[in-house]
Amino acid sequence: MLTTHPFDDDKLREECGVFGIWGADHASSFVALGLHALQHRGQEAAGITSFDGEHFHSHRAMGHVAGNFDRDEVMRMLAGRAAIGHVRYSTAGGPGIRYDSHVYANYYVPPHYDSLIGKLIAYGDTREQAIARMRVALSEMVIEGIQTNIALHQELMNDAAFIRGGVSIHYLEEKIAALKSIQAEA
């Protein structure tokens, strides 16, 4: 959930799902069914492009496949005997970044929810590169309506002990206690 427009960087990622049909009447209807089966590969957005022999027709939108392709007028617009569709994985990403989540744009988080609504992963050739990537990804994350621990993770990515490495399994609890002590004094 970034602050940029979700289609600005609209490209395939290894986690996305793609489904295509050639030579079938109402190909886009079959593609919509195929994308529905691939929905676990990407829940943020979906799109279909069809070809009627002369023109390409496209429709893409944020959200689940069922909500994007459940209207007759949309499916009629996607005429043709050939179609290909794409379910898009999270907009958080880029080299060395992965965001795993079941949530999607405009998702409603119920009052009693599992606190693990998403997992942001950064990796790189070096620890420094992974930390730098994580800093950027955290700075671009926007989750509204519920409390998150984004600020805590931003603090961790700037903590000298964490940057050096070699911290113990007690690092996080000690860091949180130190932050609470600082806040109590303020």
N, C-alpha and C positions, 0 to 999 in steps of 0.2 A: 504494500500500500504506500506508494510513493507520492510525492507532491507533483511529479511531472505527469503529463497526460499518458495514459496507459498504452496508447498506440504509437507514441513517438518512437519507440524502439521495438516496433512490431516485427519480430523475426523468430524463426524456429529455434528452439533450444532442445537439448537432448531429452528433456523431460516432457516436452509437448506431445500431443497426439495428432496424427494426420490420417485421414481416411478419404479414399477416392473411388469413384465408379465411372466406368466408360461403357457406353452403348446400351443404356437402360432407359426406358421411358421414366420420366420424373426422377432422374438421377439424384437430384438434391434431396429428395425424401429419403432415399436409401443412405445418403451421406449423413443426414441428420440422425438417423438411427445408429449408424456406425459411430458417429461422434458421441452419441449418448453412451454407447458402450465404452468409449475411451474417456469419459468425463473425469475419471480418477487421474488421468494424465495432465489435466489442466482445468481448473475451475474458475479462472478469472474472466475469461472471455472466449468467444467462439465465433467462427466465421465460415461462410461457404461461398465459393465462386463456382458458377455453372457456365456452360458454353452451349448455345443453341445452334451451332453451326455457322453463325455469323457474328454474334456478339457475346461478350462476357457479361455476366450479371453477378453482383456481389452484395452480400449483406454480412456485417459483423457487428457485434455488440458485446458489452460487458455482461458478465453473469453466466449462468448455466445454459447448456444447450437447450433444454426443455423450454426455458423462458425466452430464448432468442428465436426459436424456430417453431413455435406452437401456433402462429397466426397464419391463416390461409393466404392473406395478401402477401406475406413475406415469401411463402413457399411458391406461390404463383409467379412472383417476380423472378425466382431462380429457375427459369425454364431451361430445358435442354436435356440432352442424352449423355452429358458428361458433367461431372462435378467433383470438386475436391474441397475438403473442409479441414479445419484446424481448431483444436482446443488449446488454448493458451495457458501455459504455466504462469506462475507468479511474475508480476512485473519487477519484483526485487530480483536482481541478478546481474549478470555480467561475468567477466573473468574472475574465477575464484569465489563466487558468491552463490549460495543456494538458499532459498527460503521454502520450507515445507510447511504447509498449512491446509486445513480444510476450509478456511474462510475465503471469501471472494468479495469483490467490490460491493459495497452496500449491504454486507452480511449483517444480520441482526444477532448479536450475542445475547443469548437468554440470561435471565437473572442468576440462574444456578448453572454455571458453565464450568467445564474443565479448564483449569488455569493454563494448560498448555494449548494455546490457540495457534501458535506458530513457533517454528524453530529456524533461526537464522544461522547459517554456517558459512564461515570464511576459511579459505585455504590458499596456500601459496607455496612457492619454492622455498621460502624462508619464513621464519616466525615473524620477522619484521614486515614482510609483504602481506602475510595473512592479517596481522593486526591493522595495518594501514587500510586494507580492503574492508575490514570490519568497521573501522571508524567511519568510512564513507557510507557504508550500507546503513549503519545506525543513524547517521545524520539525515538520511533520506527517508527513514521509516516514519510513517504516520499511521497511528492506530488511535481512533477516537471513540469516546463513549465509555471506556473502561480504563482502569489503572493498568499500567505496564511497568516493566522493569528496564525499559530502554535507557533511561537516565543512569541507572546503576551500571549497566553494561558500558555506557559511554565513559563513566568514571573508571571502570576497570581497564578499559583500553588505554587510559592515560596514566595508570598507576605504575610507578617506577618498578616496584617489586614484580608486578605481573609482566611488564615489558622485559625485564631481565630474565624471567623464567625461574624454574626451580622452586616454585611456591609449594607449600604443603597442602594436604587435604583440608586443613583448617583455615586456609587463606581467606576464603569467602566469608565464613562466619566472623573471623577477626576483622575483616575489612568493613563488614556491615556494622559491627559493634563500634568500630572507630568512627564511622560516618554518623551513627546515631549520637555518639558522644559529642561530636562537633556540632551537630544540629541542636542538641540540648543546651550547649553553651551559648549559642547564638541568640 
